[in-house]
Amino acid sequence: MSFFKKLKERMFRSSDKLGEGLDALVGLPGDDVTGMKPEFQSSSSSEKPGLIGRLLGRTDEPRRTLDDAMLESLEEVLIASDMGVDTAVRVTAKIAEGRFGKRISSTELREALSSEIARIMEPVARPLPIYPTKPQVVLVVGVNGSGKTTTIGKLASQFRTAGKTVIIAAGDTFRAAAVEQLQVWGQRAGVPVMTAPEGSDPASLAFDALARAQDEGADLLLIDTAGRLQNRQDLMEELAKIVRVLRKKDPTAPHNTLLVLDATTGQNALMQVEVFRKIADVSGLVMTKLDGTAKGGVLVSLADKFGLPIHAIGVGEQIDDLAPFDPEDFARALVGLDG
């Protein structure tokens, strides 16, 4: 199954919610959802589309004039999908350009919305860069429960499959469950996982892991970190210490700082980006759990507000459920269109 099909199937909560809202805006046959009677291309059910329409496979669809009231409703639908107020207003304004006052169908509205979302996402859709530097040190940050540990395991496995040598450092030394989960992924991927006794200094483990990666000529070193946001000052000091210690071995490390976000948190993801950008020099994002939420629009809001690279998205627990971010596939899946 292609990742787009998987994405579309598993994002049904987001696409259904957004799609239903768009359908309701235009109005379905026999409905008066918006308080306005929907208009139709044909005035009689016995009329058939013209030759061009038949050739293109068009069928009669309800249409509604794109006016101020419809645009206001569209903003509300986008905000409800967690796109955020500012982004929803900008997207709605773009859709109005060249269409205001014209009759529009639900399919046309979905296509227009998909194009605008893809336009916003295109500049941030960048795979995790691989540098000639060996080892490339990737620091992975994020709140506990965001899917950080699973993401590290999937990345390690995918890089290993691509022929890269990888070492994982289980730097969240205060959560035994996180260490055990990484060890399971390490065994599955054939990647060594360096651990330390519970409660040990994560910076010391990171230093030892980098020394080993240098000695063995590893391509990548993935370092897990704690994510206890309730103690921001402690976390900030811990991450700063890890960076200081890494730079004693390699002044350019870490080469990437990935922030893993959980899509089910909705607009809270924006707050997490704000916090972690202050705590760590975040270079890119990974969004997980898009299969478990009706809030997929938050990814559009993140791209619009921060412009940080989105390296990958996750829609499940299997190794191939994490894939490079494709803006067009995501946009079409989000609004419920076929690929």
Secondary structure, 3 states (H helix, E strand, C coil): CCHHHHHHHHCHHHHHHHHHHHHHHHCCCCCCCCCCCCEECCCCCCCCCCHHHHHCCCCCCEEEECCHHHHHHHHHHHHHCCCCHHHHHHHHHHHHCCCCCCEEEHHHHHHHHHHHHHHHHHHHECCCCCCCCCCEEEEEECCCCCCHHHHHHHHHHHHHHCCCCEEEECCCCCCHHHHHHHHHHHHHHCCCEECCCCCCCHHHHHHHHHHHHHHHCCCEEEEECCCCHHHHHHHHHHHHHHHHHHHHHCCCCCCEEEEEEEHHHCCHHHHHHHHHHHHCCCCEEEEECHHHCCCCCHHHHHHHHHCCCEEEEECCCCHHHEEECCHHHHHHHHHCCCC
